[in-house]
């Protein structure tokens, strides 16, 4: 009777026969996912930084699984999957969608596109790999990111910290310019800020900055609501500027002091102070939007 393979060995052999495409516009996230897939036995890993690039890969490559970011430019995850399903050979390819947005409207919009699984950012690589094995019906494995993947987490953390610092400076710059934007400019300006809040929210927690993720989520939700009506944007332009300035300053404070996790009692106090300012403005905007619908 032939010897029985160890479950991890069987899982690695199964992944070795598959081609997995990871689509994300952030090179740091792509690098981490690639390292995890490679260590778990996948020899055929394709990477794309945009939807159009990924679609070109599908024209010449066989792909067995896609790990797809939701919010990208110029083509977001929903638009990419819509185009992907037009390929006959891609109609049944499973897709794991990764998103920083917990709004159910995303899942509703994509319900007809046969998405195999959803994961909320910030992602934990262990949970991501478990989802990959589950979607592909393969035996799960156990690994340590630092030991088994050969990833220098200290160096990776410092690179991400520098990247996050640059993104927060860019966000502070955009917020500072908000009062100067007129009716023709403000919509695109809010979209640029929304994009940065989304990016920060989706990645900060992966590197331990859970409090930054929470603060960025507050900003993202506020901007999503305000961007629904141009007149609301103009009416509350200066209040939005004040609130967003406070959020950007709070995130910079957390990063500057290298506060990991939720920050404990100090994090709770910071969130309470932020919400004391944000919640009334969000309620005013929500009320204004309701009145606008009635009118």
C-alpha positions in Angstrom: 0.0 0.0 0.0 1.6 3.4 -1.0 2.4 5.8 1.8 -0.1 8.5 2.5 1.1 12.0 1.7 1.2 14.6 4.4 -1.8 17.0 4.1 0.5 20.0 3.6 2.4 18.1 0.8 -0.8 17.3 -0.9 -2.0 20.9 -0.7 1.3 22.2 -2.1 1.2 19.7 -4.9 -2.3 20.7 -5.8 -1.4 24.4 -5.8 1.6 23.7 -7.9 -0.6 22.6 -10.8 -2.7 25.8 -10.7 -2.3 29.3 -12.0 -3.4 32.1 -9.7 -3.7 35.8 -10.7 -3.4 38.5 -8.1 -4.9 41.9 -9.1 -4.1 44.8 -6.9 -2.9 48.3 -7.6 -0.7 48.3 -4.5 2.7 46.6 -5.1 3.3 45.9 -1.4 0.1 43.9 -1.1 0.9 42.0 -4.3 4.3 41.1 -3.0 3.0 39.7 0.3 0.3 37.7 -1.5 2.8 36.4 -4.0 5.2 35.2 -1.2 2.3 33.4 0.5 1.2 31.7 -2.6 4.7 30.6 -3.5 5.5 29.2 -0.1 2.2 27.2 -0.2 3.3 25.5 -3.4 1.9 27.7 -6.2 4.5 27.9 -9.0 2.4 29.8 -11.5 1.6 33.2 -10.1 0.5 36.1 -12.3 0.4 39.7 -11.1 -1.4 42.7 -12.5 -1.7 46.2 -11.2 -4.8 47.1 -13.2 -7.9 45.6 -14.7 -6.8 46.1 -18.3 -3.5 44.5 -17.7 -5.2 41.5 -16.0 -7.6 41.1 -19.0 -4.6 41.0 -21.4 -3.1 38.2 -19.3 -6.3 36.2 -19.7 -6.0 36.4 -23.5 -2.8 34.3 -23.4 -2.8 32.5 -20.0 -4.9 29.8 -18.4 -6.0 31.1 -14.9 -7.5 28.9 -12.2 -8.2 31.6 -9.6 -8.3 35.4 -9.3 -7.6 37.4 -6.2 -9.0 40.8 -7.0 -9.0 44.2 -5.3 -12.2 46.1 -5.5 -11.3 49.8 -5.7 -8.8 50.4 -8.5 -8.4 52.9 -11.4 -9.1 53.2 -14.3 -11.2 50.0 -13.9 -12.5 48.9 -10.5 -13.0 45.3 -9.4 -16.7 45.2 -10.5 -15.9 46.5 -14.0 -13.0 44.0 -14.3 -15.1 41.0 -13.3 -17.9 42.2 -15.7 -15.4 42.3 -18.6 -13.7 39.0 -17.5 -17.0 37.1 -17.6 -17.2 37.9 -21.3 -14.3 35.5 -22.0 -15.8 32.0 -22.6 -12.8 30.4 -20.8 -13.2 32.7 -17.8 -16.9 32.3 -17.3 -16.4 29.8 -14.4 -13.0 31.0 -13.0 -13.5 31.5 -9.3 -12.8 35.0 -8.0 -12.0 36.1 -4.4 -12.9 39.7 -4.1 -10.9 41.8 -1.6 -12.5 45.1 -0.5 -12.1 47.8 2.2 -15.8 48.7 1.8 -18.2 46.8 4.1 -21.3 48.3 2.4 -23.6 45.5 1.2 -24.2 47.5 -2.0 -20.9 46.1 -3.4 -22.1 42.5 -3.0 -25.5 43.4 -4.4 -23.9 45.0 -7.5 -21.8 42.0 -8.1 -24.3 39.2 -7.2 -24.7 38.2 -10.9 -20.9 37.8 -11.5 -20.4 34.5 -9.7 -17.9 35.7 -7.1 -16.7 32.8 -5.0 -15.8 34.7 -1.8 -15.4 38.1 -0.3 -12.8 39.3 2.1 -12.7 42.6 3.9 -9.5 44.6 4.2 -7.3 44.9 6.1 -6.4 41.3 5.1 -4.6 38.8 7.2 -2.6 36.5 5.0 -3.4 33.4 7.0 -7.1 34.0 6.5 -6.6 34.8 2.9 -4.8 31.5 2.2 -7.5 29.6 4.1 -10.1 31.2 1.8 -8.0 30.2 -1.2 -7.8 26.6 -0.1 -11.5 26.6 0.7 -12.6 28.1 -2.7 -10.3 25.5 -4.5 -11.4 22.7 -2.1 -7.8 22.0 -1.1 -6.5 20.8 2.3 -5.5 23.7 4.5 -1.9 24.3 5.7 -0.4 26.1 8.7 2.4 28.6 8.2 4.1 31.6 9.8 4.5 34.6 7.5 7.9 35.6 8.8 9.3 32.0 9.3 7.9 30.2 6.4 7.5 32.9 3.8 11.0 34.3 4.4 9.5 37.8 4.7 11.5 40.4 6.7 8.5 41.9 8.5 10.6 44.6 10.1 11.8 45.9 6.8 8.4 45.5 5.2 6.8 47.4 8.0 9.3 50.3 7.6 8.6 50.5 3.9 4.9 50.5 4.5 5.2 53.1 7.3 7.0 55.4 4.9 4.4 54.8 2.2 1.6 55.5 4.7 3.3 58.7 5.8 3.4 59.9 2.2 -0.3 59.1 1.7 -1.3 61.0 4.8 0.7 64.0 3.7 -1.0 63.8 0.3 -4.4 63.6 2.1 -3.6 66.6 4.3 -2.7 68.6 1.2 -5.9 67.7 -0.6 -7.9 68.5 2.5 -6.2 71.9 2.8 -7.2 72.7 -0.8 -10.9 71.8 -0.3 -12.1 75.3 0.7 -10.7 76.6 -2.6 -12.6 74.2 -4.9 -15.6 75.5 -6.8 -18.7 73.7 -8.0 -17.0 72.3 -11.1 -14.0 71.0 -9.1 -15.4 69.8 -5.8 -16.8 66.5 -7.1 -13.4 65.3 -8.5 -11.6 66.6 -5.4 -13.8 64.6 -3.0 -13.3 61.6 -5.2 -9.5 61.9 -4.9 -9.8 62.2 -1.1 -12.2 59.2 -1.0 -9.7 57.2 -2.9 -6.9 57.9 -0.4 -9.1 57.2 2.6 -10.1 53.9 1.0 -6.4 53.0 0.3 -5.3 53.8 3.9 -8.3 51.9 5.4 -7.6 48.8 3.3 -3.9 48.5 4.2 -3.1 50.1 7.6 -4.6 47.2 9.6 -2.6 44.6 7.7 0.5 46.2 9.2 -0.9 46.6 12.7 -2.3 50.2 12.5 -5.9 49.2 13.4 -6.7 52.7 14.8 -5.7 54.3 11.5 -8.0 51.8 9.7 -10.9 52.9 11.9 -10.2 56.6 11.4 -9.9 56.2 7.7 -13.2 54.3 7.6 -14.9 57.2 9.3 -13.6 59.6 6.7 -14.5 57.2 3.9 -18.1 56.8 5.1 -18.5 60.6 5.5 -17.2 61.3 2.0 -19.3 58.5 0.5 -22.4 60.2 2.0 -21.4 63.8 1.1 -20.5 62.9 -2.5 -24.1 61.9 -3.3 -25.2 65.5 -4.0 -23.2 68.4 -5.4 -25.2 71.0 -3.6 -24.6 69.2 -0.3 -20.9 69.2 -1.0 -21.0 73.0 -1.6 -23.2 73.7 1.4 -21.0 71.8 3.9 -17.7 72.4 2.2 -16.2 74.2 5.1 -17.5 71.8 7.7 -16.2 68.9 5.7 -12.8 70.7 5.6 -12.7 71.0 9.4 -13.8 67.4 10.0 -11.4 65.9 7.4 -8.5 68.0 8.7 -9.1 66.5 12.2 -9.2 63.0 10.8 -6.0 63.4 8.8 -4.3 65.0 11.8 -5.5 62.1 14.0 -4.1 59.5 11.6 -0.8 61.3 11.4 -0.6 61.4 15.2 -1.2 57.6 15.4 1.5 57.0 12.8 4.0 59.5 14.3 3.7 57.8 17.7 3.7 54.3 16.1 0.5 53.3 18.0 -0.3 49.7 17.1 -3.6 47.9 17.4 -6.6 49.9 18.6 -4.5 52.1 20.9 -6.2 50.9 24.1 -7.8 53.6 26.3 -5.9 56.4 24.5 -7.3 55.1 21.2 -10.8 55.1 22.7 -10.4 58.7 23.9 -9.2 59.8 20.5 -12.1 58.1 18.7 -14.6 59.6 21.1 -13.2 63.1 20.5 -13.2 62.6 16.7 -16.8 61.2 16.7 -18.0 64.2 18.8 -17.1 66.3 15.8 -17.8 64.0 12.9 -21.2 62.6 14.0 -23.1 65.9 14.1 -21.8 66.9 10.6 -22.7 63.5 9.2 -26.2 63.8 10.7 -26.6 67.2 9.1 -25.5 65.9 5.7 -27.8 62.9 6.0 -30.7 65.1 6.9 -29.9 67.5 4.0 -29.8 64.5 1.5 -33.2 63.3 2.7 -34.7 66.7 2.3 -33.2 67.0 -1.2 -34.8 63.7 -2.2 -38.2 65.0 -1.0 -37.7 68.2 -3.0 
